[in-house]
Amino acid sequence: MTSQTNNQSRREFLSSLAMTSGFLAFEPRAFASTSGSERPAGVKICAKPDLYKLQHLSDQAILETYVRVLIDACHYAEGDWRVSAFDPTVGFWGDGVSVGNEGIRALASMALACATLLKYEDVLSAAERREFLETTKSSLRYATATHLTGTQKCTDGKSWGATIQFRGESWQSGMWTGTLAWAAWLIWSSLDPALQQGLERVIAHEADILSHRQPPTGLWSDTKAEENGWEVPCLVLSELLFPIHPHAAAWHEAALEYMMNTLCTEADKRDTSLVDDRPVHEWVRGANLQPDFTLENHNRFHPSYVGCSCYFLTQAAMYYTYGGKAVPQAATHHLMDTWQMFRSITLPWGESAFPQGMDWELHGLPFINLFASLGTRDHDAFAAHMEQRSLQYMRTWQVWGKGSLAFPGSRFGITRHAINAEQMAYGLLAHKLFGPAVAEMSVHEATAQEVGTREHSYVGMVTHRTQKKFASFSWKNKIMGLLIPIGPGHEGNPNFMVPIEDGFVGSFELSPRVDTKVAVVEHSCRETPDGFEAEATLLLNDGQLKQMLRMTSVGNQTVVYEDRVIALADVTVVSERGVPIGIENDEISGGERVVSFDGGHSVFDFKKPQQPIKFSGIWANVDGRLGVVAVAGSGIAYAQASDYSPGIAVYADRLHGSYSNRTRQFKVGEEVARRIVVHFVEVTPGETATLALSCTIKQKPGASTLVFKQPEGTIAEIPLLPDYKQPVRVAQLSNVEKDEGKHDTELRSPIKL
């Protein structure tokens, strides 16, 4: 492909995209229309307009959307196409290096996207069909030539591929090979014999390495579920593509073993039931999942790795179906068990909640691959609902990005684009191979099915889900709380919360600065009739502060957070960032947040970041989705993000229930902070103000109770943390630095404690 062709195709694509976005209707983003932080007096605060116009899709409409997404994705990737230095008929997408995600992985993902269209779609023009076929074959030639069994090198001067030692260069090569093999199989009859032989050489080499390697296991901090899962495609496709190869039987055996050791638990080692004619305990080497089917990766409970570990197994079922073979039982081992757990943290718009934070892009890792397979092959109506939502959001984001599937905020460029194009290819293939999806359930039905309280003690967290909220607290890995509004009627603009890793717990800055790592001294959790009560005692700031906290999820819309912080040494507190909640404020969420408070409202435009603003009064409300009432603390404030957060790739504003920039000195045993903050989801500013008036504290000998009216009308009584046995002296403020902005004094608690 010449540079002139690249530029011409790109211009034509962008021109046509401006006029064609498929059938999906969407609204342009609306940003702040007033300058400064304050709206003019008298301006009515309306509900945030919908960004996304969702609709129920027929199976035909689903197929058409997938095709439109893939065609536009393949055209968009033309800008990242490169011709190799060793042969003008050989090329690649990305950077062509031997390791990393922008090399062979990006190449393989785009090859699969193109091959899927070539195999199943007749809507391609003759020019598109010719272009997609030639670039796909050219990329396959690059992969076979630069493999360590080939004669050429990648752009970094090295070969790619697995070695017997299985070090870093081998880590993901099996996954890349599986994607290459699937792309090649879809267009096998269009490949010349030399390229077919080169592919067999590469695929057989990688499968041989894996078949002589035992699947690893890991239960704590670093599961091996997804690593075993991503080796499955290479092994399955090698046996299906080359059934008469002398090693085909060994590859089949290894494929079953890797499948069985993907979603495996400790109980499997004692299970005598038969799977594919062998007792489970003879297949499984150890545990990758906890008994409740949670897992840990990157030192946290990580839903992204739950999802991908599952879809590597559904992909295996797809390969066997395409090859006309029976799907082994191993391909479904604990799949539905894990899916049931995963459903409980899947939000109504198809993304996951992250109770222990997120270190990858918050919106960049869709599970549409899994949803599509479960909705078609397994007739799961919940999955079908999530597929429809995910597909329509992704299509809208792609239109915004002029064809890119690397969504706003992503720093991974062609890598993220290619991986998401691969996901969309699997979504289309699920419908082509498994048939139409079952009728999706409604938003109400999907939410209602997952209502309840669940404690996951192995990974150290508890969740409470109602029709209007998802609440969680984690006391292991990441010490944090999370609250997400999920009430009906917001599908057109669902993205609101960010899972910040100090959520609710907050932080203090001391002078001199010390290690801010948090240590858990003790914790407890109990389920209540309508939620949970979680407590923890923490050591902060190198053990100089002790924080005793309680988070209570009660009713359909409410979470109460309370803590006491005392000094364990003489300390100087420079700042308090208490009771924070992450608020997404960027292009994907509409680009503007309106915070109402007692006395006015402020507008926060993500394109015009401001300094933190501290509000008067004891309550605040964000966009009619979240209301907070600060019963005790240093005052409510909103701190706006100035850029995309590293890793999660969103603008993460923070609403603080207790915020101070005053320098204060405390002696050993003095109370540094006392915070009581009530949070309500899906309430208007007016409702928040009314609810704030209902908050009172009942004093009893040795105990106090917070009493307030809940949005649903019932009265809640929440026991407060007990007073300290030793007298606590009132701390004296010294070296007071007035907060910047209009509020220059500390806000007092509205209730005398």
Backbone hydrogen bonds, N-H to C=O, Kabsch-Sander energy under -0.5 kcal/mol:
donor,donor_aa,acceptor,acceptor_aa,energy
6,N,2,T,-2.4
7,N,3,S,-2.6
8,Q,4,Q,-2.5
9,S,5,T,-2.9
10,R,6,N,-2.3
11,R,7,N,-2.6
12,E,8,Q,-2.7
13,F,9,S,-2.5
14,L,10,R,-2.7
15,S,11,R,-2.3
16,S,12,E,-2.6
17,L,13,F,-2.5
18,A,14,L,-1.4
19,M,15,S,-0.6
19,M,16,S,-1.0
20,T,16,S,-1.7
21,S,22,G,-0.6
27,E,51,L,-2.0
31,F,29,R,-0.6
39,R,601,H,-1.0
43,V,40,P,-1.7
46,C,44,K,-0.8
51,L,492,G,-2.6
52,Y,492,G,-2.3
53,K,25,A,-1.1
54,L,52,Y,-0.9
62,I,58,S,-2.3
63,L,59,D,-2.3
64,E,60,Q,-2.5
65,T,61,A,-2.2
66,Y,62,I,-2.5
67,V,63,L,-2.4
68,R,64,E,-2.4
69,V,65,T,-2.7
70,L,66,Y,-2.7
71,I,67,V,-2.8
72,D,68,R,-2.3
73,A,69,V,-2.2
74,C,70,L,-2.6
75,H,71,I,-2.2
76,Y,72,D,-2.6
77,A,73,A,-1.9
78,E,75,H,-1.6
79,G,76,Y,-1.5
80,D,77,A,-2.0
81,W,78,E,-1.7
82,R,92,F,-2.9
84,S,90,V,-3.1
90,V,87,D,-1.9
91,G,138,S,-0.8
92,F,82,R,-2.4
94,G,80,D,-1.5
95,D,102,E,-1.9
96,G,93,W,-0.5
96,G,102,E,-0.9
103,G,100,G,-0.7
104,I,97,V,-0.7
105,R,100,G,-0.6
106,A,101,N,-0.6
107,L,103,G,-2.0
108,A,104,I,-2.8
109,S,105,R,-2.4
110,M,106,A,-2.2
111,A,107,L,-2.2
112,L,108,A,-2.1
113,A,109,S,-1.9
114,C,110,M,-2.4
115,A,111,A,-2.7
116,T,112,L,-2.4
117,L,113,A,-1.4
118,L,114,C,-2.4
119,K,115,A,-2.3
120,Y,116,T,-2.1
121,E,117,L,-2.3
122,D,120,Y,-0.5
129,R,125,S,-3.0
130,R,126,A,-2.3
131,E,127,A,-2.6
132,F,128,E,-3.3
133,L,129,R,-2.1
134,E,130,R,-2.3
135,T,131,E,-2.4
136,T,132,F,-2.0
137,K,133,L,-2.5
138,S,134,E,-2.4
139,S,135,T,-2.4
140,L,136,T,-2.2
141,R,137,K,-2.1
142,Y,138,S,-1.7
143,A,139,S,-2.3
144,T,140,L,-2.3
145,A,141,R,-2.5
146,T,142,Y,-2.2
147,H,143,A,-0.6
148,L,160,W,-2.2
150,G,147,H,-3.0
152,Q,145,A,-2.7
154,C,158,K,-3.3
155,T,96,G,-1.9
157,G,154,C,-2.2
160,W,146,T,-1.5
161,G,169,E,-0.6
166,F,163,T,-0.9
170,S,167,R,-1.9
171,W,167,R,-0.6
171,W,168,G,-0.9
174,G,170,S,-0.6
176,W,172,Q,-2.2
177,T,173,S,-2.4
178,G,174,G,-2.1
179,T,175,M,-2.0
180,L,176,W,-2.4
181,A,177,T,-2.9
182,W,178,G,-2.1
183,A,179,T,-2.3
184,A,180,L,-2.7
185,W,181,A,-2.5
186,L,182,W,-1.8
187,I,183,A,-0.8
187,I,184,A,-0.7
188,W,185,W,-1.3
190,S,187,I,-2.0
191,L,188,W,-1.7
196,Q,192,D,-2.2
197,Q,193,P,-2.5
198,G,194,A,-2.0
199,L,195,L,-2.4
200,E,196,Q,-2.2
201,R,197,Q,-2.1
202,V,198,G,-2.1
203,I,199,L,-3.0
204,A,200,E,-2.5
205,H,201,R,-1.7
206,E,202,V,-2.3
207,A,203,I,-2.5
208,D,204,A,-2.4
209,I,205,H,-2.1
210,L,206,E,-2.0
211,S,207,A,-2.6
212,H,208,D,-1.0
212,H,209,I,-0.6
213,R,210,L,-1.6
222,D,220,W,-2.2
223,T,296,E,-2.7
224,K,218,G,-0.7
228,N,224,K,-2.6
229,G,225,A,-2.4
230,W,226,E,-2.5
231,E,227,E,-0.7
231,E,228,N,-0.7
232,V,228,N,-0.7
232,V,229,G,-1.1
235,L,231,E,-1.6
236,V,232,V,-2.8
237,L,233,P,-2.7
238,S,234,C,-1.9
239,E,235,L,-1.6
240,L,236,V,-1.9
241,L,237,L,-2.9
242,F,238,S,-1.9
245,H,242,F,-1.6
248,A,245,H,-2.1
251,W,247,H,-2.3
252,H,248,A,-2.3
253,E,249,A,-2.2
254,A,250,A,-2.3
255,A,251,W,-2.5
256,L,252,H,-2.1
257,E,253,E,-1.9
258,Y,254,A,-2.7
259,M,255,A,-2.3
260,M,256,L,-2.5
261,N,257,E,-1.4
262,T,259,M,-1.5
263,L,259,M,-0.7
268,D,265,T,-1.0
269,K,266,E,-1.4
270,R,267,A,-1.8
271,D,268,D,-1.1
272,T,270,R,-0.5
275,V,278,R,-2.8
278,R,275,V,-0.8
280,V,273,S,-2.3
281,H,271,D,-2.3
282,E,279,P,-1.4
283,W,279,P,-0.9
283,W,280,V,-1.3
284,V,280,V,-2.2
288,N,264,C,-2.1
289,L,264,C,-2.6
290,Q,294,T,-3.0
293,F,290,Q,-2.5
297,N,300,R,-2.7
299,N,221,S,-2.2
300,R,297,N,-0.6
302,H,295,L,-0.9
302,H,300,R,-0.5
305,Y,302,H,-1.1
306,V,302,H,-1.0
307,G,303,P,-2.5
308,C,304,S,-2.1
309,S,305,Y,-1.4
310,C,306,V,-1.6
311,Y,307,G,-2.2
312,F,308,C,-1.6
313,L,309,S,-0.6
313,L,310,C,-1.0
314,T,310,C,-1.6
315,Q,311,Y,-1.9
316,A,312,F,-1.3
317,A,313,L,-1.7
318,M,314,T,-1.5
319,Y,315,Q,-2.1
320,Y,316,A,-2.1
321,T,317,A,-2.1
322,Y,318,M,-2.5
323,G,319,Y,-2.1
324,G,321,T,-1.3
325,K,320,Y,-3.0
331,A,328,P,-1.2
332,T,329,Q,-2.0
333,H,330,A,-1.4
335,L,332,T,-1.8
336,M,332,T,-0.6
338,T,334,H,-2.2
339,W,335,L,-2.4
340,Q,336,M,-2.1
341,M,337,D,-1.4
342,F,338,T,-2.6
343,R,339,W,-2.5
344,S,340,Q,-0.9
344,S,341,M,-0.6
345,I,342,F,-1.3
346,T,343,R,-1.2
347,L,345,I,-0.6
347,L,351,E,-3.3
350,G,347,L,-2.5
353,A,345,I,-2.9
357,G,354,F,-2.1
358,M,499,P,-0.6
362,L,648,I,-2.5
370,L,367,F,-0.5
371,F,367,F,-2.4
372,A,368,I,-2.6
373,S,369,N,-1.6
374,L,370,L,-2.5
375,G,371,F,-2.4
376,T,372,A,-1.6
377,R,373,S,-2.0
378,D,373,S,-1.0
380,D,374,L,-2.2
381,A,379,H,-0.7
384,A,380,D,-2.1
385,H,381,A,-2.0
386,M,382,F,-2.1
387,E,383,A,-2.5
388,Q,384,A,-2.0
389,R,385,H,-2.1
390,S,386,M,-2.7
391,L,387,E,-2.7
392,Q,388,Q,-1.8
393,Y,389,R,-2.3
394,M,390,S,-2.6
395,R,391,L,-2.2
396,T,392,Q,-1.9
397,W,393,Y,-2.6
398,Q,394,M,-2.3
399,V,395,R,-2.1
400,W,396,T,-2.4
401,G,397,W,-2.1
402,K,399,V,-1.7
403,G,398,Q,-2.8
404,S,401,G,-1.2
407,F,405,L,-0.9
410,S,407,F,-2.5
415,T,412,F,-1.9
417,H,413,G,-2.4
418,A,414,I,-2.9
419,I,415,T,-2.4
420,N,416,R,-2.4
421,A,417,H,-2.0
422,E,418,A,-2.2
423,Q,419,I,-2.0
424,M,420,N,-2.2
425,A,421,A,-2.0
426,Y,422,E,-2.2
427,G,423,Q,-1.8
428,L,424,M,-2.2
429,L,425,A,-2.7
430,A,426,Y,-2.2
431,H,427,G,-1.2
432,K,428,L,-1.9
433,L,429,L,-2.8
434,F,430,A,-2.6
435,G,431,H,-0.9
438,V,375,G,-2.3
441,M,381,A,-1.3
446,A,442,S,-2.7
447,T,443,V,-2.5
448,A,444,H,-2.7
449,Q,445,E,-1.9
450,E,446,A,-0.5
450,E,447,T,-1.0
451,V,448,A,-1.2
452,G,465,R,-2.5
454,R,463,T,-2.5
456,H,454,R,-0.6
456,H,461,M,-3.0
457,S,455,E,-0.7
459,V,456,H,-0.6
460,G,456,H,-0.8
461,M,456,H,-1.6
462,V,473,F,-2.1
463,T,454,R,-2.6
464,H,471,A,-3.0
465,R,452,G,-2.5
466,T,469,K,-2.6
470,F,484,I,-2.0
471,A,464,H,-2.8
472,S,482,L,-2.3
473,F,462,V,-1.9
474,S,480,M,-2.9
475,W,460,G,-1.9
476,K,460,G,-1.0
478,K,476,K,-2.9
480,M,474,S,-1.3
480,M,478,K,-1.0
481,G,503,G,-2.2
482,L,472,S,-2.4
484,I,470,F,-2.6
486,I,468,K,-2.2
487,G,468,K,-0.8
490,H,487,G,-0.6
493,N,490,H,-1.9
496,F,494,P,-0.6
498,V,582,G,-1.8
500,I,498,V,-2.1
503,G,500,I,-1.6
504,F,580,P,-3.0
505,V,503,G,-2.5
506,G,502,D,-2.8
507,S,577,R,-1.5
509,E,575,S,-2.2
510,L,508,F,-0.5
511,S,572,T,-2.1
519,A,539,L,-2.1
521,V,519,A,-0.6
521,V,537,T,-3.1
522,E,537,T,-1.2
524,S,535,E,-2.3
526,R,533,E,-2.0
528,T,531,G,-2.2
531,G,528,T,-1.3
532,F,553,S,-1.3
533,E,526,R,-2.4
534,A,551,M,-2.8
535,E,524,S,-2.6
536,A,549,L,-1.8
537,T,522,E,-2.6
538,L,547,Q,-3.2
539,L,519,A,-2.7
540,L,538,L,-0.5
540,L,545,L,-2.8
542,D,515,D,-0.8
542,D,517,K,-0.5
544,Q,540,L,-1.0
544,Q,541,N,-1.3
545,L,540,L,-1.7
546,K,566,I,-2.5
547,Q,538,L,-2.6
548,M,546,K,-0.5
548,M,564,R,-2.8
549,L,536,A,-2.7
549,L,547,Q,-0.6
550,R,562,E,-2.8
551,M,534,A,-2.7
552,T,560,V,-3.0
553,S,532,F,-2.2
553,S,551,M,-0.5
554,V,552,T,-0.6
554,V,558,T,-2.0
555,G,530,D,-1.0
558,T,554,V,-1.2
559,V,679,H,-2.2
560,V,552,T,-3.0
561,Y,677,V,-2.9
562,E,550,R,-2.4
563,D,675,R,-2.2
564,R,548,M,-2.1
565,V,673,A,-2.6
566,I,546,K,-2.3
567,A,670,E,-2.3
568,L,544,Q,-3.0
569,A,544,Q,-0.8
571,V,666,F,-2.2
573,V,571,V,-0.5
573,V,664,R,-3.1
574,V,509,E,-3.1
574,V,572,T,-0.6
575,S,509,E,-1.3
576,E,660,S,-2.6
577,R,507,S,-2.7
578,G,658,S,-2.8
579,V,504,F,-0.8
581,I,655,L,-1.5
582,G,498,V,-0.7
583,I,653,D,-2.7
584,E,496,F,-3.1
585,N,651,Y,-2.1
589,S,586,D,-0.6
590,G,586,D,-0.6
590,G,587,E,-0.9
591,G,586,D,-2.2
593,R,604,F,-1.9
595,V,593,R,-0.6
595,V,602,S,-2.8
596,S,594,V,-0.6
596,S,621,N,-2.9
597,F,600,G,-2.8
598,D,616,S,-0.6
598,D,619,W,-0.8
599,G,597,F,-1.4
600,G,597,F,-1.9
602,S,595,V,-2.7
603,V,37,S,-3.4
604,F,593,R,-3.0
605,D,603,V,-0.6
606,F,591,G,-2.1
608,K,605,D,-1.9
613,I,638,Y,-2.3
615,F,636,I,-2.5
620,A,628,V,-2.0
621,N,596,S,-2.5
622,V,626,L,-2.8
623,D,594,V,-2.5
623,D,621,N,-0.7
625,R,622,V,-2.6
626,L,622,V,-1.4
627,G,680,F,-3.3
628,V,620,A,-2.8
629,V,678,V,-2.6
630,A,618,I,-3.2
631,V,629,V,-1.2
631,V,676,I,-1.8
632,A,676,I,-1.8
637,A,656,H,-1.8
638,Y,613,I,-2.7
639,A,654,R,-3.1
640,Q,638,Y,-0.6
645,S,650,V,-3.0
648,I,646,P,-1.8
649,A,645,S,-2.0
652,A,650,V,-0.8
653,D,583,I,-2.5
653,D,651,Y,-0.9
654,R,639,A,-2.8
655,L,581,I,-2.4
656,H,637,A,-3.1
656,H,654,R,-0.6
657,G,578,G,-0.7
657,G,579,V,-1.6
658,S,578,G,-1.7
659,Y,635,G,-1.5
660,S,576,E,-2.3
664,R,573,V,-2.6
664,R,662,R,-0.5
665,Q,732,Q,-0.8
666,F,571,V,-2.8
669,G,567,A,-3.0
670,E,667,K,-2.2
671,E,729,R,-0.7
672,V,565,V,-2.9
672,V,670,E,-0.6
673,A,565,V,-1.6
675,R,563,D,-1.9
676,I,632,A,-2.0
677,V,561,Y,-3.0
678,V,629,V,-2.7
679,H,559,V,-3.2
680,F,627,G,-3.2
681,V,557,Q,-2.3
682,E,625,R,-3.2
688,T,684,T,-2.4
689,A,685,P,-2.3
690,T,686,G,-2.0
691,L,687,E,-2.7
692,A,688,T,-2.2
693,L,689,A,-1.3
694,S,690,T,-0.7
694,S,691,L,-0.8
695,C,692,A,-1.2
696,T,707,V,-2.7
698,K,696,T,-0.5
698,K,705,T,-3.0
699,Q,697,I,-0.6
700,K,703,A,-2.5
703,A,700,K,-2.0
705,T,698,K,-2.2
706,L,718,I,-3.0
707,V,696,T,-3.2
707,V,705,T,-0.5
708,F,716,A,-2.0
710,Q,714,T,-3.3
713,G,710,Q,-2.4
716,A,708,F,-3.1
718,I,706,L,-3.0
720,L,704,S,-2.8
729,R,727,P,-0.6
734,S,663,T,-0.6
738,K,736,V,-0.6
744,D,742,K,-0.8
747,L,634,S,-0.9
751,I,631,V,-0.8
